[in-house]
Every structure is written in structure tokens, then in C-alpha cells.
Amino acid sequence: MKDLKVKSKDQLLKMSVLEIREEIKGVEKVLFSLRMKLSLGELKQTHLVKWFKKYVARLNTLLVAKINNN
């Protein structure tokens, strides 16, 4: 999770479709890891699960918008 850099809205808008897909894959890996830690009771910052789910949703929305515009 330390390698993941959350992008701002401006940075996301400048990304290509392939870059957005790569970002989604990376975030989903982090989200999976967080969910596993949560189920084992090792996660102290439980709010991160909800936050990363919303971030994935934002990325998916942006991806669909970019695909439909091109």
C-alpha cells in the first residue's frame, strides 16, 4: 500500500484509458489486501476499505466516460 499514490482529479483526467485500467488493477490489489486484513482482524484503519471502494468506482466512472467520448 505504500507504493500506491492516489491521484488527484486533474491527474486522473489527463490519464489514458490504458493508464486508468492499470490504476484500477493496482487499487483492486490493495483493496483485496485490505479486505483480507479486515477479515483477520489485523486492519486498524477500517475506513480505508470504504474509501478505496469509492476510489475504484470513481476510476470506473472516468474510464466509461473516456471510452464513450472517443
Steps between C-alpha positions, in 0.01 A plus 500: 500500500796728543569496123149616413480869425142624493455733206316831506204567272715702259757221475226244437346706221836514319547121510437277199258206503786251543647696790162512671461124462845446653407731788181302560695172510744642753228642721303175488809311619533738793128469572525121500789517744304735726198270495714201598654695788154614608369144507798389707455789740839651417372823343491799734390757238173343391387817322755430226290214361204730437724776364677272250167355384386852418830575327456193277147616418633845405762342276242275332271799441786695344597200287148463359481875431831495314401194296165657403660831401745337259 
